[in-house]
Amino acid sequence: MPRYMVERTFPNGLEIPINSEGAAACLNVVDRNADVGVTWVHSYVSDDKRKTFCIYDGPTTEAIRQAAERNGLPVDQISAVSVLDPYFYR
C-alpha cells in the first residue's frame, strides 16, 4: 500500500483534548478513513499546534483527499513518501 504525508494548517491551532472525548474523536477519524481504504499511521504536530504532518497508508492521493474531506480536515499538500532511516545500510 502506498504511504503519504499530508501537511495541514490549522490557523487557530489543533486542539484535541487528552481525555475520552479526544480519544473518541480520533477513533471516529479512523473509522471514516477505513470506509475509503485509508489508514492513519501517526501524526507530528508543531509546537504551536498550527501545522500537522500526518502519515497515511492508502490506495491513491484521491482516497487520502477524500478521507480528509469526510473528516472535515484541511489539506495543504499530499506527498507520496517512503522510509529512510539511519539503520538502512547496516
C-alpha positions in Angstrom: 0.0 0.0 0.0 1.4 3.4 -0.9 2.3 5.8 2.0 1.6 9.5 2.0 2.4 12.6 4.2 -0.3 15.1 4.5 0.6 18.6 5.5 -2.2 20.6 7.2 -2.5 24.1 8.6 -4.8 24.9 11.5 -4.8 28.7 11.8 -6.2 28.6 15.3 -4.2 25.6 16.3 -5.3 21.9 16.6 -7.0 21.2 19.9 -7.7 17.5 20.7 -8.4 17.1 24.3 -6.3 14.4 26.2 -9.4 12.6 27.5 -12.1 10.2 26.4 -13.6 12.9 24.1 -10.3 13.3 22.3 -9.9 9.5 22.0 -13.4 9.2 20.6 -12.7 12.0 18.1 -9.6 10.2 16.8 -11.3 6.8 16.6 -14.1 8.5 14.5 -11.4 9.7 12.1 -10.0 6.1 11.9 -13.5 4.7 11.2 -14.3 7.2 8.4 -10.8 6.7 6.9 -11.4 3.0 6.7 -14.5 3.5 4.7 -12.3 4.7 1.8 -9.4 2.3 2.4 -7.2 4.8 4.2 -5.2 4.1 7.4 -3.9 6.9 9.7 -0.5 5.7 10.8 0.6 8.7 13.0 1.0 12.5 13.0 3.5 15.1 14.0 2.2 18.4 15.5 4.2 21.6 15.5 4.9 23.2 18.9 2.3 25.9 18.2 -0.2 23.3 17.1 -0.8 25.1 13.8 0.8 22.6 11.5 0.5 18.9 11.3 2.4 16.3 9.3 0.3 13.2 9.1 1.4 9.8 7.7 -1.2 7.7 6.0 -1.4 4.4 4.0 -3.9 4.5 1.2 -4.5 3.4 -2.4 -4.3 6.8 -4.0 -3.9 10.5 -3.3 -7.5 10.9 -4.2 -8.5 8.4 -1.4 -6.3 10.4 1.0 -8.0 13.6 0.0 -11.5 12.0 0.2 -10.7 10.8 3.8 -9.7 14.3 4.8 -12.9 15.8 3.3 -15.0 13.2 5.2 -13.4 14.2 8.4 -13.5 18.0 7.8 -9.7 18.3 7.8 -7.7 20.8 5.7 -5.1 19.6 3.2 -2.2 21.8 2.2 -0.2 19.2 0.4 -0.1 15.4 -0.1 3.2 13.8 -0.9 4.0 10.2 -1.6 6.8 9.1 0.8 9.0 6.2 1.7 11.0 5.4 4.8 14.7 6.2 5.1 16.3 5.6 8.5 19.9 5.6 9.7 19.9 1.8 10.1 19.1 1.1 6.5 22.7 0.4 5.5 23.6 -1.9 8.3 
